[in-house]
Amino acid sequence: MAQVLEFKLPDLGEGLTEAEIVRWLVEVGEVVAIDQPVVEVETAKAMVEVPCPYGGVVTARFGEEGTELPVGAPLLTVAVGAPEGLDFSGASPSSTESLASDTSASATATESSGGSGNVLVGYGTGAPAARRRRIRPDRLDRTLVQTSVADAPVSAAPAAGALVLAPAASGTAPTTAATPTAPAAPAAVGVVNGQGPVPVVSPLVRRLARQHDIDLRRLAGSGPDGLILRADVDGAIRQAEETAAAKTRTARTPAAPTGAAPASAVEAPAAPAAPAAERIPLRGVRGAVADKLSRSRTEIPDATCWVDADATELMAVRAAMNAATGPSAGPKVSVLALLARICTAALARFPELNSTVDTEAREIVRLPGVHLGFAAQTERGLVVPVVRDAHTRNAESIGAEIARLTELARTGKLSPAQLTGGTFTLNNYGVFGVDGSTPIINHPEAAMLGVGRIMPKPWVHQGELAVRQVVQLSLTFDHRVCDGGTAGGFLRYVADCVEQPAVLLRTL
C-alpha cells in the first residue's frame, strides 16, 4: 500500500518567511522523481525552482499560481510506493510496466533515504530525473486517495480534479463523492486557457496580464519573433483603461431634451468622475527593498560627501587595456570593474568603512573580507548581487563575476545567497544619465559609493582650461563607524585613483 507524504514549502534561507507561487511544474496524477523541481516560486530575493524530496505520484496541490504561502505551508502531497489496485486497463503493457518500474524505483529510493530534504535546485543528490508520466486521478487507488485527503490540512482546498472518497461503512465498498469542481489553475508557461502556446516567456508578464484580465492571444508582441514583452501588456492595460473611461463618460452624458425648455431649466452635464488611484502591493522584491531602505533610514545616522574627479586618464587606461592584443590579452574590462577594484584598494586603507554595527552589543564589527555588492536594475526591480571575496580579485576577475551575476539578475535566476552578505556597495547610477545622488546605505552595511555619469566638462588641467571627462563620486557612510575625516580620506583616495590610475599600482 502506498504511503502519502506531505511536502511543505521549505525554508529558502536568509530569513525569508513567505513565497509566491509563480508556476506549477507538475500536475495532479503525475509521477515525480526525487529532487525533481515541482514549483517555481518568487521570494523577496529571487525566483527559484523548489525540488520535491520524495518520489512518487502527485495526489494534491495546495495553492494556485499567484498565491502567497508562508514557509511551512503544504505545497503538495505525494504517494510514495506502488499503489494497490491501480487500473491499467486503458494503458498499453509497455507503458504499464514502465510506469510501475519508475514508481517502484522512486519509492525504493525514498524509503532508503527518507527523502533528500533539499531546498534549492543544484543541491540535490544528483539522481537523474525520470520521464514525466501522468496517472488519471480517477484511476488512483481509492485507499490512497482516502489517506491523502485524511492527511491533508483541513484548511487546504483539494486541487482541481482530485477525488474525495466518502468513508466506507464496515464491510461495504467505499463510495465515491465528487467534490465541487474548483476553478482551473492558470495555464502553464506559454499556454493560455489550454488553447495552445503564445509567444510569452516572462512569468511576470503572464502574471501582469492575468491580474488585469488581458488576453495574451489578442496581443501582437513587439519582441523578437513576436515575443510579448511587458511593454506590450502595459500598452494593452492603458488601452483598456482608456476604453473604460470613455464608456463611463458616454454613460454620464445626459440625453437631449425631447421638447423645448427654458434655458435656465437645462442642467449642465455632470463632470466626469475622477479616475481611481492605482494601488500596488508592496511585496516581493519591491516590498523587500522598501523594508530595507526604511530600516536603513530609521537605524543608520548617515552622512554624504562628494567630489568631482577628472576621469580622462582612467578612460584612457581602460581603452589601452582593452586594445591590447596577444596571448596575454584577456577579456575587455568595464569601467565598473575598474571602480570596483579601486574600492577594494580604498577599503584596505580605510577598513572602518568595511564594517557593521551590532546595536545590541553596542559594538562596531570590522569585517575581514570585502564582499562587494553592486546595484543592478532589472524587470523585478532593484537588486544588489554580491561579488564574494572581491579583495582577492583583480579587475579582470571582478569584471567577469559582475557580468555573470548581471546576466543571472536579468533572467531572474539569482539565488538568495547571491543577493546577501555584502559588506560594501557600489552604485553606478550614471547609467541612468544623472550626475549625482545621495545613496541610501544598504543595511546593515556601513557605506555606499555612488558614481554619476562620465561626461565632457570644462576643467582646469595643468593650469589651463580644457575639456575633460568628469565624474561625480558620492560616498554615504554610517557616522557611527567613523568621522568625516575617514570618509573624506576614503573618497579622496578613490578620486586620486580615478584621476591618476598609476596610484593604484602601488597596491596591486
C-alpha positions as CSV (number, residue, x, y, z in Angstrom):
1,M,0.0,0.0,0.0
2,A,1.3,3.4,-0.9
3,Q,2.2,6.0,1.7
4,V,1.1,9.6,1.2
5,L,3.7,12.2,2.2
6,E,3.1,15.9,2.5
7,F,5.7,18.3,1.1
8,K,5.7,21.7,2.7
9,L,7.2,25.0,1.5
10,P,10.8,24.7,2.8
11,D,12.8,27.5,4.4
12,L,14.6,29.1,1.5
13,G,17.2,30.7,3.7
14,E,18.3,34.3,4.6
15,G,15.3,34.9,6.8
16,L,12.6,34.6,4.1
17,T,9.2,33.8,5.6
18,E,7.0,33.5,2.5
19,A,7.0,32.9,-1.2
20,E,4.5,33.4,-4.1
21,I,3.7,30.6,-6.5
22,V,4.7,31.7,-10.0
23,R,4.2,28.4,-11.9
24,W,3.4,24.8,-11.1
25,L,5.7,22.4,-12.9
26,V,3.7,19.2,-12.2
27,E,0.0,18.2,-12.3
28,V,-2.1,16.0,-10.1
29,G,-1.6,12.4,-11.1
30,E,1.9,13.0,-12.4
31,V,4.9,10.8,-11.5
32,V,7.8,12.8,-10.0
33,A,11.3,11.7,-9.1
34,I,13.3,12.6,-6.1
35,D,14.7,16.1,-6.3
36,Q,12.6,16.9,-9.4
37,P,11.5,20.6,-9.4
38,V,7.7,20.8,-8.8
39,V,7.0,24.5,-8.5
40,E,8.6,27.9,-9.3
41,V,8.2,30.4,-6.5
42,E,9.2,34.1,-6.2
43,T,10.6,35.3,-2.9
44,A,11.7,38.8,-1.9
45,K,15.2,37.8,-3.1
46,A,14.8,35.8,-6.3
47,M,12.8,33.3,-8.3
48,V,13.7,29.7,-7.6
49,E,12.6,26.2,-8.5
50,V,11.7,24.1,-5.5
51,P,12.5,20.4,-5.8
52,C,10.5,17.7,-4.1
53,P,12.4,15.4,-1.7
54,Y,10.0,12.5,-2.4
55,G,9.5,10.3,-5.5
56,G,6.0,9.0,-6.4
57,V,2.6,10.2,-7.7
58,V,1.3,13.7,-7.0
59,T,-2.1,13.4,-5.4
60,A,-2.9,17.0,-4.5
61,R,-1.6,20.5,-4.9
62,F,-2.3,23.4,-2.5
63,G,-2.4,26.9,-3.8
64,E,-3.0,28.4,-7.2
65,E,-0.5,30.4,-9.2
66,G,-0.2,33.9,-7.7
67,T,-1.0,32.7,-4.2
68,E,1.4,33.7,-1.4
69,L,2.3,30.9,1.0
70,P,4.2,31.1,4.3
71,V,7.1,28.9,5.0
72,G,5.9,25.6,6.3
73,A,2.6,25.6,4.5
74,P,1.8,22.5,2.5
75,L,2.7,22.6,-1.2
76,L,1.6,19.1,-2.4
77,T,1.2,15.5,-1.4
78,V,3.0,12.6,-3.0
79,A,2.0,8.9,-2.9
80,V,5.2,7.0,-2.3
81,G,5.3,3.3,-3.2
82,A,3.4,1.2,-5.8
83,P,-0.3,1.9,-5.2
84,E,-2.5,-1.2,-4.9
85,G,-5.5,-1.7,-7.2
86,L,-4.4,0.8,-9.9
87,D,-6.4,0.2,-13.1
88,F,-4.1,0.0,-16.1
89,S,-6.8,-1.5,-18.4
90,G,-6.6,1.5,-20.6
91,A,-2.8,1.6,-20.8
92,S,-0.5,-0.5,-23.1
93,P,1.5,-3.3,-21.5
94,S,4.8,-1.5,-22.2
95,S,3.7,1.8,-20.7
96,T,2.2,0.0,-17.7
97,E,5.5,-1.8,-17.0
98,S,7.5,1.3,-17.4
99,L,5.2,3.4,-15.1
100,A,5.3,0.7,-12.5
101,S,9.0,0.4,-12.6
102,D,9.5,4.2,-12.4
103,T,7.2,4.4,-9.4
104,S,8.8,1.5,-7.7
105,A,12.2,2.9,-8.2
106,S,11.2,6.3,-6.8
107,A,9.6,4.7,-3.8
108,T,12.7,2.5,-3.1
109,A,15.0,5.5,-3.3
110,T,12.7,7.5,-1.0
111,E,12.3,4.8,1.6
112,S,16.0,4.1,1.8
113,S,16.9,7.8,2.1
114,G,13.9,9.2,3.8
115,G,13.7,12.0,1.2
116,S,16.6,14.3,0.3
117,G,15.4,17.2,2.3
118,N,16.9,19.6,-0.3
119,V,15.7,23.1,-0.7
120,L,17.2,24.7,-3.8
121,V,17.9,23.3,-7.2
122,G,21.6,22.4,-7.6
123,Y,22.0,21.0,-4.1
124,G,20.3,17.6,-4.8
125,T,21.6,14.1,-4.7
126,G,22.2,14.1,-8.4
127,A,19.6,11.4,-9.1
128,P,18.5,11.6,-12.7
129,A,15.0,12.9,-13.3
130,A,12.6,10.3,-14.5
131,R,10.4,11.0,-17.5
132,R,7.1,12.5,-16.5
133,R,4.1,10.3,-16.8
134,R,0.6,11.0,-15.7
135,I,-1.9,8.8,-14.0
136,R,-5.5,9.8,-14.4
137,P,-6.9,10.9,-10.9
138,D,-9.9,8.5,-11.4
139,R,-7.5,5.6,-11.6
140,L,-5.7,6.3,-8.4
141,D,-6.1,3.7,-5.7
142,R,-9.2,4.6,-3.6
143,T,-7.4,3.9,-0.3
144,L,-4.5,6.0,-1.5
145,V,-6.8,9.0,-2.1
146,Q,-8.6,8.5,1.2
147,T,-5.2,8.6,3.0
148,S,-4.3,11.8,1.0
149,V,-7.4,13.6,2.0
150,A,-7.2,12.5,5.7
151,D,-3.6,13.6,5.9
152,A,-4.1,17.0,4.2
153,P,-4.7,20.1,6.3
154,V,-8.3,20.9,6.9
155,S,-7.9,24.5,5.7
156,A,-6.4,23.5,2.4
157,A,-8.8,23.0,-0.6
158,P,-8.4,19.9,-2.7
159,A,-6.7,20.5,-6.1
160,A,-8.9,20.7,-9.1
161,G,-9.6,17.2,-10.5
162,A,-8.8,15.4,-7.2
163,L,-11.3,12.9,-5.8
164,V,-12.6,12.8,-2.2
165,L,-13.9,9.4,-1.1
166,A,-16.6,9.2,1.5
167,P,-15.8,6.9,4.4
168,A,-17.0,3.4,3.7
169,A,-19.2,1.5,6.2
170,S,-17.8,-1.6,7.8
171,G,-17.9,-4.5,5.3
172,T,-19.0,-2.4,2.4
173,A,-17.2,-0.9,-0.6
174,P,-16.2,2.7,-0.4
175,T,-18.5,5.1,-2.2
176,T,-17.2,8.0,-4.3
177,A,-18.3,11.5,-3.7
178,A,-17.2,14.1,-6.2
179,T,-16.1,17.5,-4.7
180,P,-17.3,20.7,-6.4
181,T,-15.1,21.5,-9.3
182,A,-12.6,24.2,-8.4
183,P,-11.6,26.8,-11.0
184,A,-8.9,25.6,-13.3
185,A,-5.4,26.5,-12.4
186,P,-3.7,29.2,-14.6
187,A,-2.1,27.8,-17.7
188,A,1.4,26.7,-17.8
189,V,4.2,28.5,-19.5
190,G,3.3,29.9,-22.9
191,V,-0.3,28.4,-22.7
192,V,-3.5,30.4,-22.3
193,N,-6.7,28.6,-21.2
194,G,-5.4,25.4,-22.6
195,Q,-5.7,26.7,-26.2
196,G,-2.1,26.4,-27.3
197,P,1.2,28.3,-27.0
198,V,1.5,32.0,-27.1
199,P,4.8,33.9,-27.6
200,V,5.5,34.9,-24.0
201,V,8.4,33.9,-21.7
202,S,8.4,36.0,-18.6
203,P,6.3,34.8,-15.7
204,L,6.0,38.5,-14.6
205,V,4.4,39.3,-18.0
206,R,1.9,36.5,-17.6
207,R,1.0,37.4,-14.1
208,L,0.5,41.1,-15.0
209,A,-1.8,40.1,-17.9
210,R,-3.7,37.7,-15.5
211,Q,-4.2,40.5,-12.9
212,H,-5.7,42.9,-15.5
213,D,-7.7,40.3,-17.5
214,I,-5.6,40.8,-20.6
215,D,-6.0,38.0,-23.2
216,L,-2.4,37.4,-24.4
217,R,-3.7,35.8,-27.6
218,R,-5.0,39.2,-28.8
219,L,-1.7,40.9,-28.4
220,A,1.0,41.3,-31.1
221,G,4.4,41.0,-29.5
222,S,7.0,43.7,-30.2
223,G,9.9,41.4,-29.3
224,P,12.0,39.1,-31.5
225,D,9.8,36.6,-33.4
226,G,6.7,38.2,-32.0
227,L,7.6,37.7,-28.3
228,I,5.2,39.5,-26.0
229,L,7.1,41.9,-23.7
230,R,6.0,43.8,-20.6
231,A,5.6,47.0,-22.6
232,D,3.0,45.2,-24.8
233,V,0.9,44.2,-21.8
234,D,1.3,47.7,-20.3
235,G,0.0,49.2,-23.5
236,A,-3.0,46.9,-23.5
237,I,-3.8,47.8,-19.9
238,R,-3.7,51.5,-20.8
239,Q,-5.9,51.0,-23.8
240,A,-8.4,49.0,-21.7
241,E,-8.5,51.8,-19.1
242,E,-9.0,54.5,-21.7
243,T,-11.8,52.5,-23.3
244,A,-13.5,52.0,-19.9
245,A,-13.1,55.7,-19.1
246,A,-14.7,56.6,-22.5
247,K,-17.7,54.4,-21.8
248,T,-18.1,56.0,-18.4
249,R,-18.1,59.5,-19.9
250,T,-20.6,58.4,-22.6
251,A,-22.9,56.9,-20.0
252,R,-22.9,60.0,-17.8
253,T,-23.7,62.4,-20.8
254,P,-27.4,63.4,-20.4
255,A,-29.8,62.7,-23.3
256,A,-31.0,65.6,-25.4
257,P,-34.5,67.0,-24.3
258,T,-37.4,66.0,-26.4
259,G,-39.2,69.3,-26.2
260,A,-38.3,73.0,-25.8
261,A,-37.5,74.1,-22.3
262,P,-36.3,77.3,-20.8
263,A,-32.5,77.8,-20.9
264,S,-32.4,78.1,-17.2
265,A,-34.1,74.6,-16.8
266,V,-31.4,72.8,-18.8
267,E,-28.9,71.3,-16.3
268,A,-25.2,71.3,-17.1
269,P,-23.7,67.9,-17.8
270,A,-22.1,66.2,-14.8
271,A,-18.4,66.4,-14.5
272,P,-16.6,63.0,-15.3
273,A,-15.7,61.1,-12.2
274,A,-12.0,61.3,-11.3
275,P,-10.1,58.1,-12.1
276,A,-9.4,55.8,-9.1
277,A,-5.9,55.8,-7.7
278,E,-3.9,52.7,-8.5
279,R,-2.8,50.6,-5.6
280,I,0.3,48.5,-6.0
281,P,1.0,45.9,-3.2
282,L,4.4,46.3,-1.6
283,R,5.5,42.7,-1.8
284,G,8.2,40.6,-3.5
285,V,11.3,42.5,-4.4
286,R,9.7,45.9,-4.2
287,G,8.5,45.1,-0.6
288,A,11.9,43.8,0.4
289,V,13.6,47.0,-1.0
290,A,11.1,49.2,0.8
291,D,11.6,47.4,4.1
292,K,15.4,47.6,3.8
293,L,15.5,51.3,2.8
294,S,13.1,52.2,5.6
295,R,15.2,50.3,8.1
296,S,18.4,52.0,6.8
297,R,16.9,55.5,7.2
298,T,15.5,54.6,10.6
299,E,18.6,53.0,12.2
300,I,21.6,54.5,10.5
301,P,22.7,58.1,11.1
302,D,24.1,58.6,7.6
303,A,26.0,61.4,6.0
304,T,27.1,62.1,2.5
305,C,30.2,63.7,1.0
306,W,31.0,64.0,-2.7
307,V,33.8,65.2,-5.1
308,D,34.2,65.8,-8.8
309,A,37.1,63.8,-10.4
310,D,38.8,64.0,-13.8
311,A,38.4,60.5,-15.2
312,T,40.1,61.2,-18.5
313,E,43.2,59.2,-17.6
314,L,41.1,56.3,-16.3
315,M,39.2,56.1,-19.6
316,A,42.5,56.2,-21.5
317,V,43.9,53.4,-19.4
318,R,40.8,51.3,-19.9
319,A,40.9,51.9,-23.7
320,A,44.6,50.8,-23.7
321,M,43.8,47.7,-21.7
322,N,41.0,46.6,-24.0
323,A,43.1,47.4,-27.1
324,A,45.9,45.1,-26.1
325,T,46.4,42.0,-28.3
326,G,48.5,38.9,-28.0
327,P,48.4,35.8,-25.8
328,S,48.4,37.9,-22.6
329,A,45.4,40.0,-23.6
330,G,42.3,39.0,-21.6
331,P,38.6,39.9,-21.9
332,K,37.6,43.5,-22.0
333,V,37.4,45.4,-18.7
334,S,34.4,47.6,-17.8
335,V,34.6,50.9,-16.1
336,L,32.5,49.4,-13.2
337,A,35.2,46.7,-12.8
338,L,37.9,49.3,-12.5
339,L,35.9,51.3,-10.0
340,A,35.3,48.1,-8.0
341,R,39.0,47.3,-7.9
342,I,39.7,50.9,-6.7
343,C,37.1,50.4,-4.0
344,T,38.7,47.3,-2.6
345,A,42.1,49.1,-2.5
346,A,40.5,52.0,-0.7
347,L,38.8,49.7,1.8
348,A,42.2,48.1,2.6
349,R,43.4,51.6,3.6
350,F,40.2,52.6,5.4
351,P,38.8,49.4,6.9
352,E,36.4,51.3,9.1
353,L,34.0,51.5,6.1
354,N,34.0,47.8,5.7
355,S,32.1,47.1,8.9
356,T,28.7,46.9,10.5
357,V,27.2,48.0,13.8
358,D,26.0,45.5,16.4
359,T,23.3,47.6,18.1
360,E,22.6,45.0,20.8
361,A,26.2,44.7,21.9
362,R,26.9,48.3,21.1
363,E,30.0,47.3,19.1
364,I,31.5,48.1,15.7
365,V,32.3,44.9,13.8
366,R,35.1,45.3,11.3
367,L,34.8,42.6,8.7
368,P,37.9,40.6,7.5
369,G,36.9,40.3,3.8
370,V,35.3,42.5,1.2
371,H,32.1,41.2,-0.4
372,L,31.3,43.9,-2.9
373,G,27.7,44.5,-3.8
374,F,26.7,46.4,-6.9
375,A,23.2,47.8,-7.7
376,A,21.5,46.3,-10.8
377,Q,18.2,47.4,-12.2
378,T,16.0,44.5,-13.5
379,E,12.4,43.9,-14.5
380,R,11.7,42.7,-11.0
381,G,13.1,45.9,-9.5
382,L,16.4,46.9,-7.9
383,V,18.6,44.0,-6.8
384,V,22.2,44.0,-5.3
385,P,24.2,41.0,-6.4
386,V,27.4,40.4,-4.3
387,V,30.9,39.6,-5.6
388,R,32.4,37.3,-3.0
389,D,35.9,38.0,-1.8
390,A,36.4,40.9,-4.0
391,H,39.5,41.9,-2.1
392,T,41.3,38.8,-3.6
393,R,40.4,39.5,-7.2
394,N,41.9,41.7,-9.9
395,A,39.9,44.0,-12.2
396,E,39.6,41.3,-14.8
397,S,38.2,38.7,-12.3
398,I,35.8,41.2,-10.8
399,G,34.6,42.2,-14.2
400,A,33.9,38.6,-15.2
401,E,31.9,38.0,-12.0
402,I,29.9,41.2,-12.4
403,A,29.0,40.2,-15.9
404,R,27.9,36.7,-14.7
405,L,25.8,38.0,-11.9
406,T,24.2,40.7,-14.0
407,E,23.1,38.1,-16.5
408,L,21.6,36.0,-13.8
409,A,19.8,39.1,-12.4
410,R,18.3,39.9,-15.8
411,T,16.9,36.4,-16.1
412,G,15.7,36.2,-12.5
413,K,17.9,33.3,-11.6
414,L,19.9,34.8,-8.8
415,S,19.8,32.7,-5.6
416,P,19.2,34.3,-2.2
417,A,22.8,33.5,-1.3
418,Q,24.0,35.7,-4.2
419,L,22.0,38.6,-3.1
420,T,23.0,38.7,0.6
421,G,26.1,39.0,2.7
422,G,27.6,42.2,1.2
423,T,29.9,44.4,3.2
424,F,30.1,47.4,0.9
425,T,28.0,48.5,-2.1
426,L,29.0,50.3,-5.4
427,N,26.1,52.1,-7.1
428,N,26.6,53.2,-10.7
429,Y,23.6,55.5,-11.2
430,G,25.4,57.2,-14.1
431,V,23.8,54.6,-16.4
432,F,20.5,56.5,-15.9
433,G,22.1,59.7,-17.3
434,V,22.3,61.5,-13.9
435,D,25.4,63.3,-12.5
436,G,24.9,62.9,-8.7
437,S,22.8,61.4,-5.9
438,T,22.8,60.7,-2.2
439,P,22.8,56.9,-1.9
440,I,20.9,55.1,0.9
441,I,23.1,52.6,2.7
442,N,22.3,49.0,2.1
443,H,21.5,47.9,5.6
444,P,23.4,46.6,7.6
445,E,26.5,47.8,5.7
446,A,28.3,51.0,6.7
447,A,28.9,52.8,3.4
448,M,28.0,53.0,-0.3
449,L,29.9,54.7,-3.1
450,G,27.7,56.3,-5.8
451,V,29.1,57.0,-9.3
452,G,27.5,59.5,-11.7
453,R,27.8,59.6,-15.5
454,I,31.2,60.4,-17.0
455,M,30.8,63.2,-19.5
456,P,32.9,66.0,-21.1
457,K,33.1,69.2,-19.0
458,P,35.3,72.3,-18.8
459,W,38.1,71.6,-16.4
460,V,41.4,73.3,-15.3
461,H,44.1,70.9,-16.3
462,Q,47.8,71.7,-15.8
463,G,46.9,75.4,-15.3
464,E,44.8,75.7,-18.5
465,L,41.1,75.4,-19.2
466,A,40.4,72.2,-21.1
467,V,37.5,69.8,-21.9
468,R,38.0,66.7,-19.7
469,Q,35.9,63.5,-18.8
470,V,34.5,64.4,-15.4
471,V,32.6,62.2,-13.0
472,Q,31.0,63.0,-9.6
473,L,31.6,60.5,-6.8
474,S,29.3,60.4,-3.7
475,L,30.0,58.5,-0.5
476,T,27.2,57.9,2.0
477,F,28.6,56.5,5.3
478,D,27.4,55.5,8.7
479,H,28.6,58.2,11.1
480,R,28.7,55.7,13.9
481,V,31.6,53.8,12.4
482,C,33.8,56.8,11.5
483,D,34.0,60.5,11.3
484,G,34.2,62.8,8.3
485,G,38.0,62.7,8.2
486,T,38.0,58.9,7.5
487,A,35.1,59.2,5.0
488,G,36.8,62.1,3.3
489,G,40.1,60.2,3.1
490,F,38.5,57.2,1.5
491,L,36.7,59.3,-1.1
492,R,39.8,61.4,-1.8
493,Y,41.8,58.2,-2.4
494,V,39.2,56.9,-4.8
495,A,39.2,60.2,-6.7
496,D,43.0,60.2,-6.9
497,C,43.0,56.7,-8.4
498,V,40.4,57.8,-10.9
499,E,42.4,60.8,-11.9
500,Q,45.8,59.1,-11.8
501,P,45.4,55.3,-12.2
502,A,49.1,54.9,-11.5
503,V,48.3,55.5,-7.8
504,L,46.5,52.2,-7.8
505,L,49.6,50.3,-9.0
506,R,51.2,50.8,-5.6
507,T,48.6,48.5,-4.0
508,L,48.5,45.8,-6.8
